[in-house]
Amino acid sequence: MPACDHCGRHVSDRFARVFADAFGEIHACPSCAPNDGIAQIASQRARER
């Protein structure tokens, strides 16, 4: 089951396909980021690593 690499909560396979980066990491999910800013938050967190 895919999970958010930031908070560890479960995400759907569909969410993972859309928001995972090129390495399969999910940097944000609806549980730890605002819904309208998931892509932006995810890209910011990916750059920080």
C-alpha positions, 0 to 999 in steps of 0.5 A: 500500500502506498503511503505518504513519505512525509506523514506516513498515512495511507494514500490510494494507488491513484493518488500515488500515480498522480503525485509521486515523484520520479523516484516514487516518493510521495512528499505530501498528501491530503492529511499533511498538506492543503488539498489545493496545494499538494503539488506545490508542497510536494515539489517544495519538500522534494527540493528540501531533501 
